[in-house]
Amino acid sequence: MPPAFHQTPSPGRRKDEQLFLVLVLALAGVAGVGGWFAAGALGRHDDWHGFSPDQPRRLEDFSLTDSAGRTVTRADVRGKILAVSFLFTSCSLTCPEVTRRMAEIQKLTATNDDVRLLSLTVDPRSDPPPVLAKWAARFGADPNRWRLLTGDKARLHRLIGASFLATETNNPFNSMPGNFAGTERIAVVDRRGDVRAYFDGLRFETPVAVVAEMEKLRKEQP
């Protein structure tokens, strides 16, 4: 196996869905190696402790549509501690894994009324509410606590870029809608709307780490 496959990606430069597919296809000619590599890639991540945003980031005002066709705005989550993830439903490797972590966070915070979960699609043209509804059902999303959101592409991408994720236009492997980097992250947002930390949504330890971060925020003065 070429040594390059053992390089450790730096925080914020995670390999996206396209890179996973390219690498798996490159190994497809070797019996059994393709599946082994895909499984190994999903297990190779950054340290499970959270890391800070690349710059001060704050959840901007928004008006989007959830998987049930309801309008969701910034006011609906005001004063709540948020876990925010990113997805597109045609993604077959990283997005299901990140969504599983979100499902675990939902379970761990079931008794915390001050917590809400948001999942924003980066591909709204392919992810209208009925498509997101199937994804939500697949992972057991509580529609009152975990909102899967879509909307106008330009507005949604502007929200994601301003509030959460950097873009990378020079990465030849990035076919991510919007050219976003780090879509496997789960962001934790405090009651004031400030993004406080990111966690690797591909790590099994992340739900516990996210809940611990939320507990720290809960102890802060409002």
C-alpha positions as CSV (number, residue, x, y, z in Angstrom):
1,M,0.0,0.0,0.0
2,P,1.4,3.4,-0.8
3,P,2.8,5.3,2.2
4,A,0.5,8.3,1.5
5,F,-2.5,6.4,2.8
6,H,-0.9,6.5,6.3
7,Q,-0.6,10.3,6.5
8,T,-2.6,11.9,9.3
9,P,-4.9,14.8,8.1
10,S,-4.6,18.0,10.1
11,P,-7.7,19.4,11.8
12,G,-10.0,21.2,9.4
13,R,-8.5,19.3,6.4
14,R,-10.5,16.2,6.7
15,K,-11.0,13.9,3.8
16,D,-14.4,14.3,2.3
17,E,-16.8,11.9,0.6
18,Q,-15.1,12.3,-2.8
19,L,-11.7,11.4,-1.4
20,F,-13.0,8.3,0.3
21,L,-14.6,7.1,-3.0
22,V,-11.4,7.8,-5.0
23,L,-9.3,5.9,-2.6
24,V,-11.7,3.0,-2.4
25,L,-11.9,2.8,-6.2
26,A,-8.1,2.9,-6.5
27,L,-7.9,-0.2,-4.3
28,A,-10.8,-2.0,-5.8
29,G,-8.6,-4.2,-7.9
30,V,-7.0,-5.8,-4.9
31,A,-9.3,-8.5,-3.4
32,G,-10.7,-7.5,-0.1
33,V,-8.6,-4.3,0.2
34,G,-11.3,-1.8,-0.8
35,G,-13.6,-2.7,1.9
36,W,-10.8,-2.9,4.4
37,F,-9.6,0.6,3.5
38,A,-13.1,2.1,3.7
39,A,-13.5,0.7,7.2
40,G,-10.0,1.8,8.3
41,A,-10.5,5.3,6.9
42,L,-13.6,5.8,9.0
43,G,-11.6,4.8,12.1
44,R,-8.7,7.3,11.6
45,H,-9.6,10.7,13.0
46,D,-8.3,13.6,15.1
47,D,-8.1,13.7,18.8
48,W,-11.5,13.3,20.3
49,H,-11.3,16.5,22.3
50,G,-13.0,19.4,20.7
51,F,-11.1,22.2,18.9
52,S,-11.9,25.9,18.5
53,P,-13.3,27.6,15.4
54,D,-10.9,29.0,12.8
55,Q,-12.3,32.4,13.6
56,P,-15.0,33.8,15.8
57,R,-18.2,32.4,14.5
58,R,-21.8,33.0,15.5
59,L,-25.1,31.6,14.3
60,E,-26.6,34.1,12.0
61,D,-30.3,34.8,11.5
62,F,-31.9,32.3,9.2
63,S,-35.3,31.0,8.0
64,L,-35.2,27.5,6.7
65,T,-37.5,24.5,6.2
66,D,-37.3,21.3,8.2
67,S,-38.1,17.7,7.2
68,A,-41.8,18.2,8.1
69,G,-42.1,21.3,5.9
70,R,-42.2,23.7,8.9
71,T,-40.4,27.0,8.9
72,V,-37.5,27.1,11.4
73,T,-35.9,30.4,12.3
74,R,-33.1,31.6,14.6
75,A,-35.8,32.6,17.1
76,D,-36.9,29.0,17.4
77,V,-33.5,28.0,19.0
78,R,-32.7,31.2,20.8
79,G,-31.4,30.5,24.3
80,K,-30.7,26.9,23.5
81,I,-27.4,25.0,23.4
82,L,-27.1,23.5,20.0
83,A,-25.3,20.6,18.3
84,V,-25.1,21.3,14.6
85,S,-24.1,18.9,11.9
86,F,-23.9,18.9,8.1
87,L,-25.0,16.3,5.5
88,F,-26.2,15.5,2.1
89,T,-28.3,12.4,1.7
90,S,-26.6,11.0,-1.3
91,C,-23.4,10.7,0.8
92,S,-22.9,7.1,1.6
93,L,-19.9,7.0,4.0
94,T,-19.3,10.0,6.2
95,C,-22.8,11.5,6.5
96,P,-24.4,8.3,7.9
97,E,-21.6,8.1,10.5
98,V,-22.0,11.7,11.5
99,T,-25.8,11.3,11.7
100,R,-25.3,8.3,13.9
101,R,-23.3,10.4,16.3
102,M,-26.1,13.0,16.3
103,A,-28.6,10.3,17.1
104,E,-26.5,9.3,20.1
105,I,-26.3,13.0,21.2
106,Q,-30.1,13.1,20.9
107,K,-30.4,10.1,23.2
108,L,-27.9,11.4,25.7
109,T,-29.6,14.8,26.0
110,A,-33.2,13.4,26.0
111,T,-33.9,15.0,29.4
112,N,-32.2,18.3,28.6
113,D,-34.9,20.8,27.4
114,D,-32.2,23.4,26.8
115,V,-30.6,21.4,24.0
116,R,-31.6,21.3,20.4
117,L,-30.0,19.5,17.4
118,L,-29.8,20.9,13.9
119,S,-28.6,19.2,10.7
120,L,-28.1,21.4,7.7
121,T,-27.9,19.9,4.2
122,V,-25.2,21.3,1.9
123,D,-27.1,20.0,-1.1
124,P,-30.6,21.5,-0.8
125,R,-31.5,20.9,-4.4
126,S,-31.3,17.2,-3.9
127,D,-32.5,17.3,-0.3
128,P,-36.0,18.7,-0.2
129,P,-38.2,18.1,3.0
130,P,-39.5,14.7,1.9
131,V,-36.0,13.4,1.3
132,L,-34.8,14.7,4.6
133,A,-37.9,13.2,6.3
134,K,-36.7,9.7,5.1
135,W,-33.2,10.4,6.4
136,A,-34.7,11.6,9.7
137,A,-36.8,8.5,10.1
138,R,-33.8,6.3,9.3
139,F,-31.9,7.7,12.3
140,G,-34.8,8.2,14.7
141,A,-34.8,12.0,14.8
142,D,-37.3,13.6,17.2
143,P,-38.9,16.3,15.0
144,N,-39.3,18.6,18.0
145,R,-35.7,18.4,19.2
146,W,-33.7,17.5,16.1
147,R,-34.5,19.6,13.0
148,L,-33.1,18.6,9.6
149,L,-33.0,21.8,7.6
150,T,-33.1,22.7,3.9
151,G,-33.9,25.8,1.9
152,D,-32.8,28.2,-0.8
153,K,-29.3,27.1,-1.9
154,A,-27.7,30.5,-1.8
155,R,-29.0,31.4,1.6
156,L,-28.2,28.1,3.1
157,H,-24.6,28.1,1.8
158,R,-24.2,31.7,3.0
159,L,-25.4,30.6,6.5
160,I,-23.1,27.6,6.6
161,G,-20.1,29.6,5.4
162,A,-20.6,32.5,7.7
163,S,-21.6,30.7,10.8
164,F,-19.8,27.3,10.7
165,L,-17.4,26.1,7.9
166,A,-14.6,27.5,5.8
167,T,-14.5,26.8,2.1
168,E,-11.6,25.3,0.1
169,T,-11.5,25.9,-3.6
170,N,-8.0,24.5,-4.3
171,N,-8.6,21.0,-3.2
172,P,-9.0,18.8,-6.3
173,F,-10.7,16.1,-4.2
174,N,-13.4,18.4,-2.8
175,S,-16.6,17.9,-4.8
176,M,-18.6,18.9,-1.7
177,P,-21.5,21.2,-2.6
178,G,-20.5,24.7,-1.6
179,N,-16.8,23.6,-1.4
180,F,-17.1,23.4,2.3
181,A,-14.3,21.9,4.4
182,G,-14.9,19.9,7.6
183,T,-18.4,18.8,6.9
184,E,-17.8,15.8,9.2
185,R,-17.7,18.1,12.2
186,I,-20.3,18.6,14.8
187,A,-20.4,22.2,16.1
188,V,-21.5,23.1,19.6
189,V,-23.2,26.5,19.9
190,D,-23.8,28.3,23.2
191,R,-27.0,30.0,24.4
192,R,-25.8,33.3,22.9
193,G,-25.3,31.8,19.5
194,D,-21.5,31.6,19.6
195,V,-19.8,28.6,18.1
196,R,-17.7,27.3,21.0
197,A,-16.1,24.1,19.7
198,Y,-16.1,21.5,16.9
199,F,-15.9,17.8,17.4
200,D,-15.1,15.0,14.9
201,G,-18.4,13.5,13.9
202,L,-16.7,10.3,12.8
203,R,-15.3,9.4,16.2
204,F,-17.3,7.0,18.5
205,E,-16.3,9.1,21.5
206,T,-17.7,12.3,20.2
207,P,-21.3,12.1,21.6
208,V,-19.9,11.9,25.2
209,A,-17.5,14.7,24.4
210,V,-20.2,16.9,23.0
211,V,-22.4,16.4,26.0
212,A,-19.5,17.2,28.3
213,E,-19.0,20.4,26.5
214,M,-22.7,21.2,26.7
215,E,-22.5,20.7,30.5
216,K,-19.7,23.2,30.7
217,L,-21.7,25.7,28.8
218,R,-24.7,25.1,31.0
219,K,-22.7,26.2,34.1
220,E,-21.8,29.5,32.5
221,Q,-23.6,32.7,33.4
222,P,-26.5,33.4,30.9
